[in-house]
Amino acid sequence: MALKDLEARYATKRAKDYKLTDGQGLYLLVRPNGSKLWRMKYRFGDKEKLTCSPFSGR
């Protein structure tokens, strides 16, 4: 199920990191300090890779 825009914008900070999944390896990581990062987990060959970019909730 796809992550909705309002769910991402209003995700609140918690005591520990948590993920809001969007599907196929893409998720929004919400940190305890309130920062949000888009992360994409994928495989290239036999190795697992991870990309990251900040969330811009404008």
N, C-alpha and C positions, 0 to 999 in steps of 0.2 A: 504494500500500500504506500502510495506517495506521501511524502511529508508536505503538509500544507504551509503556506507562507505565514499565517498567523501563529501556528504552532512553533515555528522557528523563531519568529520575532519575540514571542512572549515566554520562551523557555526560561525558567528561573534557575538561579544557581542553587546548588545543593552542597552537602558536606563533601561529596566525592564526585569525580568525573562521571558523566553519564552520556549515553548516545541516543540520538533520535535518528532512526534509520529511514532512508529514502528508497532503498532497494538497489540491488546489483552492486553492492560494495560501497555505495555512497552513504555517508552519515554525517550528522552535525554533532560535534563533540562540545558539550557544555562543561566548562571548567568551574571549580569552586569560587574563583574570583569574578565569575560572571562573563568571561570571554567565551566566544563561540568560534569554532573552527570547522570548516568543511574538510572532510577527509575522504579519500577514495582508496580502498584497498583492492589490489588486483594482483594477478600473477603474470610474470613475463618469463617464459621458459619454465624452469623449475624453482624460480625464486619469487617470494612474495614481496610486493612493493607497496609503499604507502605515500600518497601525495597529500598536500595540505595547503589550504588557503583561508584567510580570515573571512568571517561572515559579515556581509554588508547588508544590514537590515533597513535600508532606506525606503 
